[in-house]
Amino acid sequence: MLPLDLVGGGVLNKFTAILNPCIYIVFGGMAIWAIYLAGFGNIVHYVPANVQTGGNSLFLFLVVINAVVAVWAAPAVSASDFTQNAKNFKAQATGQTFGLAVAYVLFAVASVCILAGASIHYGTETWNVLDIVQKWDSLFASIFAVLVILMTTISTNATGNIIPAGYQIAAIFPKKLTYKHGVMIASIISVLICPWKLMENQASIYLFLDIIGGILGPVIGVMLAHYFIIMKRNINLDSLYTEPGQFSYYKNGFNSLAFIVTIVAVIISLSGKFIPALEPVSRLSWFVGVIVAFGAYAFFASLHRKKNPSFYEDTTEKLETEINI
């Protein structure tokens, strides 16, 4: 089966438009079913067996948030790939708010209700929605729920993983690779790295997400610092593609400071994987990477700007296309 996005974003948009209502029907229906059988009060007070207690609850909460954010770290870096077709800033901001923030809260509540409620009802702990569906008496309901969950997995991965990877791979060799080539290469790589091995246990999942967050967090930090602090939200879009000489602080097309800061921030954010005493740092790898990279790049780039103001004159005083957000 070819990746959905290989046939174009239009097909993916139509597919998700049909799938989205089904997702809410299945998960919303399952949440209501679980609350009806187990009772909302019992679900709220349910404590799984063998749960570990103790430690700093705020830190553990941030560890979970770090993992959740790391899942979407790649789309965050490639946000422009998703917002380029938006009519205006308000439209994309509204879409992302409801599509990510609101939807995440709703599905988080629904997931807790479904898993805890089913565990109470069946008398055995389960953390896999498919295991719950298999116990239903209605064959139609089971098949419908499994199909929706399967299609949701495909749609989410096509949107969150294939689109950013396809664009970035194609950007490496823009004269030889197209976006579709990038999608095909990304799809092959995604199979070769055996991602299903990540689901073997909790430790492997968090290890992978910590590494992803530690690598992509610094990239986001540099991007934010460059746009908001150095460029002060003013970018001459035409010169980015037609006048490379205008940005004199780029040497041979590369911003060496950005690369250095990113690499250093990655090392710091993942240092806990090699130095046990710094393990808490790596458990919050995305946050650490963003903060370190943002602060370091803003500081050193600002110093460079003071010493070499002429390097930035064209980009701040002779703007032809300006973005103000």
C-alpha positions, -999 to 999 in steps of 0.1 A, spaced: 0 0 0 15 33 -10 17 61 16 -14 83 14 6 115 8 25 100 -21 -6 107 -42 -8 143 -31 -19 164 -2 -54 168 -17 -61 131 -13 -48 131 23 -71 161 31 -101 143 17 -92 111 35 -88 128 69 -121 148 63 -140 116 60 -120 98 88 -122 126 115 -159 122 123 -155 84 126 -126 89 150 -148 110 173 -177 85 170 -155 56 180 -135 71 208 -164 92 221 -187 62 220 -161 40 238 -156 67 264 -193 69 271 -195 31 271 -167 28 297 -182 55 319 -216 39 318 -202 5 328 -176 15 354 -188 49 367 -169 82 363 -161 83 400 -145 49 399 -125 58 368 -111 90 384 -100 71 416 -87 40 397 -51 32 405 -34 6 383 -16 -23 400 22 -21 403 22 16 397 53 33 409 48 61 435 71 87 450 94 111 433 88 146 422 53 146 406 59 179 387 91 165 372 73 133 362 45 153 346 71 173 326 87 140 315 54 129 300 48 163 284 83 161 269 74 128 254 41 141 240 58 172 225 86 150 210 61 131 191 53 163 171 88 177 171 93 169 134 61 187 123 70 216 145 103 221 128 85 218 94 55 239 104 57 259 71 50 227 52 16 226 68 8 263 70 19 273 35 -16 269 21 -34 287 49 -54 317 39 -40 338 67 -23 335 101 -56 334 120 -68 304 99 -37 283 106 -36 293 143 -72 283 148 -67 251 130 -37 241 150 -53 251 183 -84 229 177 -65 202 159 -37 198 184 -44 215 218 -82 209 221 -81 175 204 -52 163 226 -72 172 258 -103 154 245 -85 123 235 -65 122 267 -97 123 288 -113 97 265 -83 74 266 -82 74 304 -119 67 306 -117 39 281 -87 21 295 -95 25 332 -132 18 326 -125 -13 307 -100 -25 333 -126 -21 360 -154 -37 340 -134 -68 328 -115 -71 360 -81 -72 343 -58 -44 334 -54 -36 297 -35 -8 280 -43 -17 244 -76 -4 229 -76 -33 204 -77 -58 233 -108 -41 245 -125 -41 211 -118 -78 207 -140 -85 238 -171 -69 224 -201 -90 215 -210 -70 184 -189 -81 154 -199 -51 134 -189 -26 162 -155 -45 166 -147 -44 129 -157 -7 125 -136 3 155 -106 -17 143 -108 -2 108 -111 34 122 -81 28 145 -60 14 117 -69 42 93 -62 68 121 -27 53 125 -20 56 88 -34 91 86 -15 104 116 18 89 104 13 102 69 6 137 83 31 138 112 60 118 98 58 114 60 52 150 51 81 166 70 105 137 61 95 139 24 102 177 21 134 175 41 149 146 21 139 163 -12 156 195 0 189 177 4 191 172 -34 165 196 -48 177 192 -84 174 154 -84 147 146 -59 110 156 -58 87 156 -29 73 122 -40 108 108 -41 113 121 -6 81 103 6 92 70 -10 127 72 6 112 81 40 88 52 37 116 28 30 137 41 59 107 40 83 105 2 76 142 -5 79 145 11 113 119 -13 127 97 12 146 76 -16 160 105 -25 182 99 8 200 66 -5 213 82 -35 232 83 -17 265 79 17 282 117 23 285 123 19 247 94 43 239 107 71 262 143 65 251 134 71 214 112 101 222 140 116 244 165 113 216 141 128 190 133 157 214 169 163 221 178 165 184 149 185 171 144 208 202 176 227 195 166 232 159 133 248 170 152 270 196 175 284 169 147 290 145 127 309 172 157 330 183 166 339 147 131 349 138 119 367 169 152 381 184 176 386 155 152 393 126 126 409 148 99 391 129 109 408 96 119 385 67 125 394 31 112 363 15 123 371 -20 159 376 -9 159 342 8 157 325 -26 170 351 -51 196 372 -34 219 349 -13 245 376 -10 222 398 9 226 377 40 263 382 46 264 363 79 258 331 58 291 317 45 287 296 14 250 293 21 254 281 57 248 298 90 278 283 108 267 298 142 233 281 139 250 247 132 274 251 161 247 261 186 224 233 175 251 207 179 262 219 213 226 221 225 219 185 212 250 173 232 238 190 263 202 178 260 213 142 255 241 143 280 221 123 305 222 93 282 259 90 288 264 107 322 241 92 348 242 123 370 227 143 342 198 119 335 171 144 345 184 167 318 178 141 291 144 132 305 134 168 296 155 168 264 131 188 242 127 216 267 164 217 275 173 217 238 149 246 230 160 267 260 197 262 255 197 267 217 174 298 220 194 315 246 228 307 231 219 316 195 202 349 206 232 359 227 260 351 201 240 363 171 232 395 189 270 400 196 277 393 159 251 418 149 267 445 171 301 439 157 290 436 121 258 457 117 264 460 79 257 423 76 221 429 86 213 462 71 197 449 39 175 425 58 162 451 82 160 483 62 153 473 27 125 448 31 104 441 1 82 413 15 75 416 52 59 391 76 46 404 108 31 379 132 
